[in-house]
Amino acid sequence: MTLRSVILGTGSALPARRVSNDDLAQRVDTSDEWIVARTGIRFRHLAGDGETTASLAAAAARKALDAAGVEPASIDLIILATATPDQTFPASATKVQALLGVDDCIAFDVAAVCSGFLYALSVADAMIRGGNARRALVIGAETMSSLIDWEDRTTCVLFGDGAGAVVLEGQTGAAGILSTKLHADGRHNELLYVDGGPSTTRTVGHIRMKGSEVFRHAVVNLATVMTEVLADTGLTTQDIDWVVPHQANARILDATARKLGLTPEQVVVTVDQHANTSAASVPLALDTAVRDGRIQRGQLLVLEAMGGGFTWGAAAIRY
């Protein structure tokens, strides 16, 4: 029998502060109508005092562990996907490990921005199938508000903070991760990046983006990688029950679905409530759809994301 990484449980966490478009309009030159028309975003959560990437990650992980019915001590591997770690080092995954009370396991961060959760999921799956771990926590967590330039109304309205997590376990059977496909193309750095870093400016920096160019690449890259991951499993778009995409922009979600011949009803959409939470957006959306009952055991899910770098990827999962 084939060993696969099965999702035992999902979890998510959001900062307490919920910010509407009207709230933002009091701070920057924008409006609810302008933001909704261009992005579909209506709300986002922003981290406050004491709410960090690691604390949000740990909160999401606890919910995933509870949903899975397993103890933290049973975890062999923690991979945290984030572009906004608590510290330059050590890895924020080790802070999550300590917060969960896990004495010893493999723990490290993955940096692939909005595609980070897909990258982390692929690495965890490979380590489980390779015998390096039996049970893993894969987390996407971000405090993107720490990178926002509040003078740039084209980007400050797009992002939010949050975390999502899954517990994976190696099992034999039909369920689990069927395939993952990952890509990167560093030639497009200047289209979506942060203008700072320890070895260059010695500052954190702010998000800079050329939105129309990112949109164009996203629709093509996401549709292509979803086709690749389905082809690898011998499945087609007609077999998909749910697409769980990166929540960057409602127009990207619609355009990608149309390109693949999928209906809007097959796409899990949370961008209106959470905005773009980077590496957290896919697991946040996944947990939302699992907990509200849309996603059921045995269904075929395709997860996809694209982010700065550019990096992009997809995973086909029999839930």
Number of C-alpha atoms within 10 A of each C-alpha: 7 10 19 24 29 24 24 21 22 29 29 29 23 23 21 11 12 16 16 16 19 15 13 18 15 10 11 14 11 16 15 18 13 12 19 16 11 11 19 22 28 20 25 25 22 21 22 12 6 9 16 22 28 27 21 27 32 27 20 28 31 25 21 27 23 17 16 18 12 16 12 18 13 13 23 19 25 25 28 35 35 33 23 23 21 18 11 10 9 12 19 28 29 22 20 25 26 13 15 16 11 16 10 13 16 15 19 19 23 22 17 24 27 33 33 31 35 30 28 26 26 22 16 25 28 16 18 23 18 11 10 13 21 20 25 29 29 30 36 38 37 33 30 25 21 17 19 21 16 15 11 14 17 16 17 20 27 24 26 30 31 34 34 36 34 30 29 30 26 23 19 13 12 16 20 24 24 22 20 27 20 19 15 16 11 10 9 16 13 15 16 18 19 17 15 15 13 10 7 9 10 9 11 15 17 21 20 19 17 13 12 10 12 18 16 12 13 23 20 13 21 25 18 16 22 26 17 21 24 22 13 15 13 9 14 15 16 9 12 18 20 23 25 26 26 32 31 28 21 20 15 20 23 16 19 22 20 14 13 16 11 19 11 14 11 15 19 22 25 26 27 18 18 28 26 28 30 34 38 34 34 31 29 30 22 27 24 20 18 16 13 8 9 13 19 15 10 13 14 21 24 24 24 29 31 32 22 23 21 25 23 26 28 32 27 25 24 23 19
